[in-house]
């Protein structure tokens, strides 16, 4: 996969931001150092994104196994029910688990 970086010069430093990858920005005293720093920071940011995605997937699976609907899981994990369904469908351990798509687990809202 390839990425695009916006590079500018500020004083004695080169500054770069990877387009579309939040948190992937760095600087260097010359272009060679900047390129090495870009590769390092991009690798770290992408590793962190993968780690967070794996944790969200595991959390969604645990909630589904506990009987939560995809709508409730989505609300709890701040993602759409469609995304929850995609995540659960991609998990081999969820093949035989029935996940409700409707709402409401009968939890009290305190009202």
VOBA-1610 file (N, C-alpha, C; in pm, whole numbers, padded with zeros to 5 digits, always signed):
BEGIN
Unk+00084-00116+00000Unk+00000+00000+00000Unk+00089+00124+00000Unk+00048+00224-00071Unk+00127+00347-00074Unk+00051+00460-00006Unk+00126+00554+00047Unk+00071+00668+00118Unk+00130+00795+00060Unk+00059+00905+00078Unk+00106+01035+00033Unk+00134+01121+00155Unk+00247+01188+00153Unk+00283+01278+00263Unk+00292+01420+00208Unk+00236+01513+00284Unk+00252+01655+00252Unk+00375+01704+00326Unk+00472+01755+00251Unk+00601+01795+00308Unk+00620+01945+00291Unk+00660+02010+00400Unk+00688+02153+00397Unk+00820+02179+00469Unk+00872+02295+00443Unk+00997+02336+00508Unk+00965+02447+00607Unk+01007+02431+00730Unk+00988+02534+00832Unk+01122+02559+00899Unk+01183+02667+00864Unk+01316+02700+00917Unk+01417+02597+00870Unk+01486+02533+00963Unk+01587+02432+00930Unk+01531+02291+00924Unk+01401+02275+00946Unk+01339+02143+00954Unk+01245+02117+00837Unk+01239+01992+00797Unk+01138+01944+00704Unk+01027+01881+00788Unk+00903+01915+00756Unk+00786+01866+00830Unk+00701+01785+00732Unk+00651+01670+00778Unk+00568+01586+00691Unk+00446+01535+00767Unk+00331+01535+00698Unk+00207+01476+00747Unk+00160+01375+00644Unk+00130+01252+00689Unk+00078+01150+00597Unk-00071+01177+00579Unk-00111+01196+00455Unk-00249+01229+00423Unk-00340+01112+00459Unk-00446+01143+00534Unk-00546+01041+00566Unk-00509+00946+00678Unk-00397+00971+00746Unk-00356+00884+00857Unk-00334+00973+00980Unk-00439+00988+01063Unk-00426+01074+01181Unk-00310+01028+01270Unk-00234+01125+01316Unk-00122+01095+01404Unk+00008+01064+01334Unk+00006+01052+01202Unk+00128+01018+01127Unk+00192+01147+01074Unk+00268+01212+01161Unk+00342+01331+01122Unk+00478+01328+01192Unk+00575+01389+01127Unk+00711+01386+01180Unk+00792+01498+01118Unk+00918+01505+01156Unk+01008+01606+01099Unk+01148+01547+01088Unk+01233+01619+01016Unk+01371+01578+01001Unk+01456+01694+00954Unk+01585+01687+00982Unk+01673+01798+00945Unk+01707+01799+00797Unk+01689+01681+00729Unk+01706+01675+00584Unk+01608+01572+00530Unk+01596+01564+00400Unk+01496+01476+00340Unk+01523+01328+00365Unk+01649+01291+00375Unk+01683+01151+00402Unk+01635+01111+00542Unk+01661+01196+00640Unk+01617+01170+00777Unk+01464+01174+00783Unk+01405+01269+00712Unk+01259+01280+00710Unk+01195+01152+00657Unk+01249+01097+00550Unk+01193+00975+00493Unk+01203+00858+00592Unk+01316+00845+00658Unk+01332+00739+00758Unk+01234+00759+00873Unk+01218+00884+00918Unk+01124+00912+01026Unk+00980+00884+00984Unk+00948+00916+00859Unk+00813+00889+00807Unk+00783+00740+00809Unk+00877+00660+00765Unk+00856+00515+00763Unk+00835+00463+00905Unk+00913+00513+00999Unk+00901+00468+01138Unk+00766+00509+01198Unk+00728+00635+01182Unk+00605+00682+01243Unk+00483+00617+01177Unk+00487+00597+01047Unk+00376+00533+00978Unk+00360+00389+01027Unk+00470+00319+01042Unk+00465+00182+01093Unk+00405+00176+01232Unk+00445+00269+01318Unk+00392+00272+01455Unk+00242+00303+01457Unk+00200+00402+01378Unk+00059+00440+01375Unk-00026+00325+01320Unk+00020+00261+01214Unk-00056+00150+01156Unk-00061+00030+01250Unk+00048+00003+01321Unk+00048-00104+01422Unk-00054-00074+01531Unk-00060+00050+01575Unk-00155+00090+01680Unk-00299+00076+01629Unk-00324+00117+01505Unk-00458+00103+01448Unk-00500-00043+01442Unk-00407-00131+01402Unk-00438-00275+01397Unk-00469-00328+01537Unk-00390-00285+01634Unk-00411-00328+01772Unk-00549-00285+01823Unk-00586-00161+01795Unk-00717-00111+01838Unk-00830-00185+01768Unk-00812-00215+01639Unk-00914-00289+01564Unk-00930-00430+01621Unk-00821-00494+01657Unk-00828-00628+01716Unk-00899-00624+01851Unk-00873-00523+01931Unk-00939-00510+02060Unk-01088-00485+02044Unk-01126-00401+01946Unk-01268-00374+01921Unk-01337-00500+01872Unk-01270-00578+01788Unk-01326-00702+01738Unk-01351-00800+01852Unk-01255-00813+01942Unk-01271-00903+02055Unk-01382-00856+02147Unk-01390-00726+02171Unk-01497-00673+02256Unk-01634-00699+02193Unk-01645-00677+02062Unk-01772-00703+01992Unk-01811-00849+02003Unk-01715-00939+01989Unk-01743-01082+01998Unk-01788-01120+02138Unk-01723-01066+02239Unk-01763-01096+02377Unk-01904-01048+02405Unk-01937-00928+02359Unk-02072-00876+02381Unk-02176-00958+02305Unk-02143-01000+02182Unk-02235-01082+02104Unk-02260-01216+02172Unk-02154-01275+02224Unk-02169-01403+02296Unk-02252-01387+02423Unk-02255-01265+02476Unk-02335-01237+02596Unk-02480-01204+02563Unk-02513-01206+02433Unk-02651-01183+02393Unk-02686-01042+02349Unk-02588-00956+02339Unk-02616-00818+02295Unk-02651-00818+02147Unk-02737-00726+02106Unk-02769-00708+01965Unk-02658-00627+01898Unk-02652-00633+01765Unk-02550-00554+01694Unk-02573-00405+01715Unk-02698-00365+01731Unk-02726-00223+01755Unk-02669-00180+01891Unk-02690-00262+01993Unk-02637-00229+02125Unk-02485-00234+02127Unk-02427-00331+02059Unk-02280-00339+02051Unk-02226-00215+01982Unk-02290-00176+01873Unk-02247-00056+01801Unk-02251+00068+01890Unk-02357+00081+01967Unk-02366+00196+02057Unk-02258+00194+02163Unk-02230+00076+02217Unk-02128+00064+02321Unk-01988+00089+02268Unk-01962+00049+02143Unk-01827+00061+02086Unk-01812+00179+01990Unk-01917+00261+01980Unk-01915+00380+01894Unk-01889+00346+01748Unk-01964+00249+01698Unk-01957+00213+01556Unk-02097+00179+01509Unk-02116+00176+01379Unk-02248+00147+01325Unk-02279-00002+01340Unk-02408-00035+01350Unk-02444-00177+01354Unk-02394-00253+01232Unk-02391-00189+01116Unk-02339-00254+00995Unk-02192-00291+01012Unk-02114-00201+01072Unk-01972-00230+01094Unk-01955-00344+01194Unk-02040-00346+01299Unk-02036-00455+01395Unk-02063-00588+01324Unk-02164-00589+01238Unk-02197-00711+01164Unk-02080-00757+01079Unk-02013-00663+01012Unk-01896-00697+00930Unk-01785-00757+01015Unk-01758-00695+01129Unk-01651-00743+01217Unk-01682-00883+01267Unk-01805-00904+01311Unk-01842-01036+01364Unk-01841-01142+01254Unk-01884-01106+01134Unk-01885-01202+01022Unk-01744-01245+00984Unk-01646-01158+01007Unk-01508-01188+00970Unk-01437-01275+01074Unk-01498-01293+01189Unk-01436-01372+01297Unk-01473-01518+01283Unk-01374-01607+01270Unk-01404-01751+01258Unk-01474-01807+01381Unk-01449-01749+01498Unk-01511-01800+01620Unk-01656-01757+01635Unk-01705-01674+01543Unk-01843-01627+01552Unk-01933-01690+01447Unk-01881-01787+01372Unk-01958-01848+01263Unk-02090-01907+01311Unk-02089-01972+01425Unk-02208-02043+01471Unk-02287-01966+01575Unk-02241-01845+01607Unk-02310-01767+01709Unk-02417-01682+01642Unk-02537-01691+01694Unk-02647-01611+01644Unk-02641-01474+01710Unk-02639-01371+01628Unk-02634-01235+01680Unk-02762-01164+01638Unk-02830-01108+01735Unk-02955-01037+01705Unk-02924-00904+01640Unk-03005-00867+01541Unk-02985-00739+01475Unk-03077-00633+01532Unk-03180-00674+01603Unk-03276-00578+01659Unk-03220-00505+01777Unk-03301-00417+01831Unk-03255-00337+01942Unk-03304-00389+02075Unk-03253-00327+02174Unk-03302-00348+02309Unk-03265-00481+02370Unk-03190-00475+02476Unk-03160-00595+02554Unk-03247-00597+02677Unk-03342-00504+02684Unk-03425-00498+02801Unk-03355-00432+02919Unk-03246-00361+02892Unk-03175-00293+02999Unk-03254-00172+03044Unk-03249-00144+03171Unk-03320-00031+03226Unk-03245+00098+03193Unk-03320+00201+03156Unk-03259+00331+03130Unk-03263+00420+03252Unk-03324+00369+03360Unk-03331+00448+03481Unk-03445+00547+03482Unk-03534+00536+03384Unk-03647+00629+03377Unk-03771+00564+03426
//
